[in-house]
Amino acid sequence: MEEKMESIRKTLKKYSQEHLLNGYSHLSEAKQKELLNQIENTDFELINNLYNKSKKEVDVRETNITPIEYLDKDKLNGYYRSFQETGERAIRNRELAAVTMAGGQGTRLGHKGPKGTFDIGLDSHKSLFELLSDNLKEQGKKYGVVIPWFIMTSKENNEATIEFFAKNKYFGYEKNKNIFFFEQGELPMIDTEGKILIGEDGLIKEAADGHGGIYEALVKNGMTKKMRELGVQWLFIGGVDNCLVKMVDPILMGIAIQKHVSAAGKSVVKANPQEKVGVFCRKNGRPSVVEYTEISEEMAQATDERGELIYGESHILCNLFNIDAVERMGSKPLPYHTAFKKATYIDKNGNTVVPDGPNAYKFEAFLFDAFGELDDMAILRVKREEEFAPVKNASGVDSPETARELYKKFYKV
């Protein structure tokens, strides 16, 4: 043990993170073990590089951004039936699995607990999880199959999520047979001086590594292996907070299969040129998503000969991937982006610090940063009112109120 401790102290000194052991003697034996395990598994070189990167401005001048082709679901005409038949055949052959990213908490909604357990206010009082499971089961019944469901949680909400599902008898699914839970990765949070934060529990304060961690989490947790055992060839990956998400879409599958691409994504038209959303595009010729901060006002306003926005296909986190592509993308970490957040922590003197504003950096990967690794990608434009009703804010745009109205209007309930 002394040898191990000496090695840890040497590592911490090398990266000027000695403060991580300041409160070590006050922790329980179990917590001490957990803290040492955290330290041993922390990539301090990565954290150091991310901190240095956080002080630099992002330079996108070297990136050549061009529009990407798309298909409009309402204008497929004679191709519609062909795509549908191809997709339906694959679904009946049990080639599809649904993956839901559900690592977040409902804090911004004033909800204590995992976001997926949130009740958006329907008369049925169904949670987001139940609304998604209803749709999955209905589609499975339509095609005579049970569509396996993989749910990505976080360290923060994993236990509560599984408890919620157990309490609700997994909404008719069978745990470890056709419904599976796995945790996304985490990275330490750091202060503005590059020091890793200690949380109120005396352990390293970590934050989930963003939705871009989905590929690595699927591979590391053995989920893609499980999918292969089930005969799955395609994964639909979507967020838990979109109550109108269509995880089973034969048109999207048919397009991907017929066009021989390893991924397909859904888009909705930007509400206006200034809408703060990422849009599908090509970066240096490869499929990608460009953030609203990365394009000029001129590009945001540009229209084609039909008067439509050239960069108007909003990325709505509804993507279909071939399992080979997921395993390839999950074999190495994506680049991390920096977010400046508010974080309560324990200082070097053992005092709890509750900041008034953002005081710490967290690092997260974006799912679409992996698109450039793909051979190509098909984009399908769908109607916002039919497939996109996110619950992100407590009120106003993308709130329970707007999602509830869209849901009720679409399902006529």
Buried (B, 14 or more C-beta within 10 A) or exposed (E): EEEEEEEBBEBBEEBEBBBBBBBBEEBEEEBBEBBBEBBEEBEBEBBBEBBEBBEEEEEEEEEEBEBBEBBEBEEBEEBBEBBBEBBBBBBBEBBBBBBBBBBBBBEEBEBEBBBBBBBBBBEEEBBBBBBBBBBBBEBBEEBEBBBBBBBBBBBBBBEBBBEBBEEBEBBBBEEEEBBBBBBBBBBBBBBEEBBBBBBEEBBBBBBBBBBBBBBBBBBBBEBBEBBEEBEBBBBBBBBBBBBBBBBBBBBBBBBBBBEEBBBBBBBBBBEEBEBEBBBBBBBEEBBBBBBBEBBEEEBBBBEEEEEEBBBBBBBBBBBBBBBEBBBBBBEEBBEBBBBEBEBBBBBEEEEEBEEEEEBBBBBBBBBBBBBBBBEBBBBBBBBBEBBBBBBBBBEEEBBBBBBBBBBBEBEEE
